[in-house]
Amino acid sequence: MAFCSFTDGAAMFDVTPIENMFLMEYLYDAPAPALRVYLYARMLALHPELGGSMADMALALRMEEREVGEAFDYWEHRGLVARLSDHPATYAFLPVRAQDGGARALDDEMYANRDFNNRLRKLFGDKFIGDHELRKAGDWLSVLKYEPAAALRLIEYGIQTSRSRDPKPPSVFKRMDALAEAWSARGVRTLEDVERAIAEKSGAMTAAEEVLKKLGIARQPSDPELATVTKWLEDWGLTRKEILAACDDTLSARNPTVKYLDSILENRRGDAPEDFRELQDILKELNPQSARPTPDQLRRYDALKKHNTSPEMIRQAAIQCHRANKYRFDDLEWRLNVWREAGIDTPEAAEAWMKEMSALSKQLRGVFRQAGLDDRRPGYGDIAAYRAWRERYPEDVILYAAECSKGAGGAMAYMDKLLKAWAEAGATTVEAARAQREAWRANAASSPDRPDNPALDYAQREYKDEDFGDDFFMDVSKYKEDAQ
């Protein structure tokens, strides 16, 4: 039995025709207000005596005249109505057709973002989102390079923080567009980035509200005041407790303000020990989320400087750790120790060394692929071993060793044994190495108790997932491109 049908005789009465193509192509994502206007307008096209203006339609549908106009704009953009005149506004319905093999009559950009736009509309419920807002959201994706999920979270945050009880799309988009540009300039593009930025901003808002309350100011923080509190928290690394404690120093002021409190905190910051200020700036490079030096970090920082490690070198190590998504002070110390053992004692030498290691890492990934290890990423120990190989053995021989190591556990150790054995046998070319390998196999066939390959005579290491992490090097060229 059909889900929907006419009862006997019902189809004979007056009806408003709706093409099946409309139901298949346009119904599922049409905003409710626009759909109401479309259906009612189809009836008016058959019965103009029921209403002769947009105001009449708005009254009949219990809508505002502006909303009716926005609905017609929506359908005009979708290619289902054509505007005939402006004063008064009149429209004519166009035939509903599937275009380009079923694609709806959206322009390329709007069609490409249809799923994103549908999710965007759901955030506002039945409220109409105009073409201007949809295109602005599309610019966030194409121009500001936001991920769709990140852009949606940004709008959701705008709705949640609106001071209106019933936020409208135009006001939300207008307010969030400036924030979207500012955050994008900071490199905020992914959902994780946006969540972190929201957490920072929300924390600043809470702190700003507490500061105003402490100062006896009964209102919401202004944008400049919020920016000042954000500076205290993020740039200066102060805690909310420290900021609120400083409010007590404003009691002598006749009219305490956030600007006055800012001057107090600025003076305190200037009185901080030199090591504290140096390390605070370095920690901003390592992890902006935790730039307030702890007593333990200050002691360790002092120890680093006593080992003749300059603040510039420590800062360079912090920058490289951050690029590699390593944010702990332990990571910074480990990297400095590696550089010290390598005889690297200037920021310029460290940068050059990192570029060299990054290039070796890329080359070693090619060796791993030759060995059938497509998913393995080189660690520092792997790259150090590969660097030593490059100094002793030809590149094609290294690749042949990788090919021979397919299916063997502990590929790096296996290749190392092969290369050493070939070098001892005087096999310095791929042809000689292949002949040597065949000789080993022939010898093994005649002596079953003897391993067929000297490379098998080693203690195999059992690898764990963390051994394969990309925990030291990054693609330096990628950051150069991003900076440009």
Secondary structure as GFF3:
##gff-version 3
##sequence-region A 1 484
A	DSSP	three_ten_helix	10	12	.	.	.	ID=ss1
A	DSSP	alpha_helix	20	25	.	.	.	ID=ss2
A	DSSP	alpha_helix	32	46	.	.	.	ID=ss3
A	DSSP	three_ten_helix	48	50	.	.	.	ID=ss4
A	DSSP	alpha_helix	54	60	.	.	.	ID=ss5
A	DSSP	alpha_helix	65	77	.	.	.	ID=ss6
A	DSSP	beta_strand	81	86	.	.	.	ID=ss7
A	DSSP	beta_strand	89	93	.	.	.	ID=ss8
A	DSSP	alpha_helix	108	112	.	.	.	ID=ss9
A	DSSP	alpha_helix	114	123	.	.	.	ID=ss10
A	DSSP	alpha_helix	131	142	.	.	.	ID=ss11
A	DSSP	alpha_helix	148	160	.	.	.	ID=ss12
A	DSSP	alpha_helix	169	185	.	.	.	ID=ss13
A	DSSP	alpha_helix	191	214	.	.	.	ID=ss14
A	DSSP	alpha_helix	223	230	.	.	.	ID=ss15
A	DSSP	pi_helix	231	235	.	.	.	ID=ss16
A	DSSP	alpha_helix	240	246	.	.	.	ID=ss17
A	DSSP	three_ten_helix	247	250	.	.	.	ID=ss18
A	DSSP	alpha_helix	258	270	.	.	.	ID=ss19
A	DSSP	alpha_helix	274	286	.	.	.	ID=ss20
A	DSSP	three_ten_helix	288	290	.	.	.	ID=ss21
A	DSSP	alpha_helix	295	306	.	.	.	ID=ss22
A	DSSP	alpha_helix	311	323	.	.	.	ID=ss23
A	DSSP	alpha_helix	329	341	.	.	.	ID=ss24
A	DSSP	alpha_helix	347	370	.	.	.	ID=ss25
A	DSSP	alpha_helix	380	392	.	.	.	ID=ss26
A	DSSP	alpha_helix	395	404	.	.	.	ID=ss27
A	DSSP	alpha_helix	411	424	.	.	.	ID=ss28
A	DSSP	alpha_helix	430	446	.	.	.	ID=ss29
A	DSSP	three_ten_helix	454	456	.	.	.	ID=ss30
A	DSSP	three_ten_helix	465	468	.	.	.	ID=ss31
A	DSSP	alpha_helix	476	483	.	.	.	ID=ss32
###
